[in-house]
Amino acid sequence: MSRITRRDFLKLAGATGTAAALGTFGLSARAAQGKGPRVVVIGGGFGGATCAKYLRGGDAGIAVTLVEPNLKFITCPFSNYVIGGFRTMQSITHGYDALRKKHGVNVVHDTVTAIDPAAKKVKLKSGKTLDYDRLVVSPGIDFKWDVIKGYDEKAAQVMPHAWKAGPQTVLLRKKLEAMKNGGTFILVAPPNPFRCPPGPYERASMVAHYLKQHKPKSKVLILDAKDSFSKQGLFMEGWKKLYGDMIEWVPGAKGGIVKAVNTKTMTVEGELDKYKGDVVNVIPPQSAGQIALKAGLADDKGWCPVDPKTFESKMHPGIHVIGDSSIAGTLPKSGFAANSEAKIAAAAIVAMLKGETVADASYVNTCYSLIAPNYGISVAGVYRITEKGIADVPGAGGVSPKEASEGFREDEAKYAVGWYASITADVWG
Ligand SMILES: Cc1cc2nc3c(=O)[nH]c(=O)nc-3n(C[C@H](O)[C@H](O)[C@H](O)COP(=O)(O)OP(=O)(O)OC[C@H]3O[C@@H](n4cnc5c(N)ncnc54)[C@H](O)[C@@H]3O)c2cc1C
């Protein structure tokens, strides 16, 4: 692929019909500075950091600015293992030096407070503004604080969600360590759709792994808004085998839907019963990241509809939404999927900036979960665009077999570690 030059870009920007797509705001001023088209990326997580890197890899003539408030990114993947006690926070923390120094991304540590799609500008918390020709939005998820009565940001300090890795992860781990032997750990699992479909059940496994060693009289109670969950048969088989009756799962139809919490009495109110926990982990219902909602990129359900081929927003042209915030057909909200979407969006943006045809793509996802440090299971999928949007390619994916040997589960646990090393190197390396 040849590098887009200032001359190419200006020629395209001036051509009839492409000017609007490219966005001509300030081009002549930028041309004077010898710069190519500008892409601003919001969010330095799995989707945003990958997209920034692959935009530069796709064409080094593109000036890419990545806006991310945190100096370091702490991954949700493997944060359950910190809670389980066999990974450190440091081992799941990644910096932005490689994006800056190796890939020439302009990383700005700030927060986007507003997007102006008409003027093609984003406003930063620091007061600065950035102009863009195309914008990529990958802010992950935010929580619907109002749905479970009594569960707000303050309550999350007593009943942590730990669904954004960082201080919440450390807080939940501390609470687990302080729990008495014979205590009850309540996990409130969210309704669909949410970030990381197998995540709550991997979390329950990791809590049980810790309790089995240190507080074996304790219980893990999962109160679920749903009646089924990802890799359910495999999780349940593993739970029985490794933890006996320690983990109990209450589906939505049997009273698992939580309506309210009380942080003073440490109680959780289901549809049929009230439950008292020693540690309560509430994973609340979710939506696209706040900035996507504020910019009018989401639909009435709180997620962002996009063109599946380019991830360009159906609400605002010129803006691409990737990762958890987007609606990407049957692709799950995972780091792997965000990474896959980011590469497809980057290739589409490069093609669009050059006035070339956007190629068809296929999408991939694999999610490993550990039920114990040496007991792994996985689900994999390949996806393509159909009339209904992004959908599974029949027969191209699947889950680990049931009743597999110990060696098989051990191998899958090793693959999980390999997967983490390779995806984090791909995103931040
Ligand atoms: C416990 C747990 C375990 C998981 N395990 C796995 C796993 O094993 N495999 C897997 O594939 N996925 C896993 N996931 C899911 C994965 O973490 C997400 O799907 C993934 O992070 C989504 O990427 P994203 O780019 O959409 O969001 P994120 O990676 O969360 O990145 C969003 C970034 O945007 C930034 N941001 C937000 N708002 C703004 C703003 N206004 N201005 C600037 N920046 C902003 C945030 O600071 C953040 O850095 C797990 C999730 C959880 C909770």
The ligand as an ORCA input file, in Angstrom:
! r2SCAN-3c Opt
* xyz 0 1
  C     -13.274     -9.168     34.281
  C     -13.131     -9.064     32.801
  C     -12.411    -10.018     32.110
  C     -12.270     -9.922     30.739
  N     -11.578    -10.890     30.079
  C     -11.471    -10.849     28.743
  C     -10.748    -11.861     28.050
  O     -10.221    -12.805     28.644
  N     -10.663    -11.775     26.714
  C     -11.206    -10.744     26.014
  O     -11.080    -10.715     24.788
  N     -11.907     -9.764     26.640
  C     -12.048     -9.788     27.981
  N     -12.735     -8.785     28.633
  C     -13.423     -7.731     27.847
  C     -12.494     -6.567     27.452
  O     -11.910     -5.983     28.586
  C     -13.281     -5.494     26.702
  O     -14.151     -6.077     25.786
  C     -12.333     -4.536     25.980
  O     -11.571     -3.845     26.933
  C     -13.073     -3.590     25.065
  O     -12.206     -2.693     24.443
  P     -12.652     -1.157     24.213
  O     -11.574     -0.508     23.417
  O     -14.041     -1.110     23.736
  O     -12.684     -0.565     25.695
  P     -11.493     -0.447     26.750
  O     -10.453     -1.464     26.495
  O     -12.132     -0.405     28.095
  O     -10.857      0.969     26.471
  C     -11.609      2.147     26.620
  C     -10.652      3.300     26.904
  O     -11.313      4.518     26.606
  C     -10.921      5.498     27.536
  N     -11.952      6.545     27.559
  C     -13.244      6.432     27.949
  N     -13.862      7.622     27.815
  C     -12.944      8.489     27.298
  C     -12.987      9.870     26.949
  N     -14.085     10.608     27.098
  N     -11.850     10.444     26.469
  C     -10.713      9.724     26.312
  N     -10.630      8.406     26.634
  C     -11.742      7.802     27.127
  C     -10.823      4.702     28.857
  O      -9.990      5.372     29.791
  C     -10.236      3.380     28.370
  O      -8.824      3.384     28.463
  C     -12.873     -8.837     30.020
  C     -13.601     -7.889     30.724
  C     -13.740     -7.993     32.102
  C     -14.519     -6.939     32.832
*
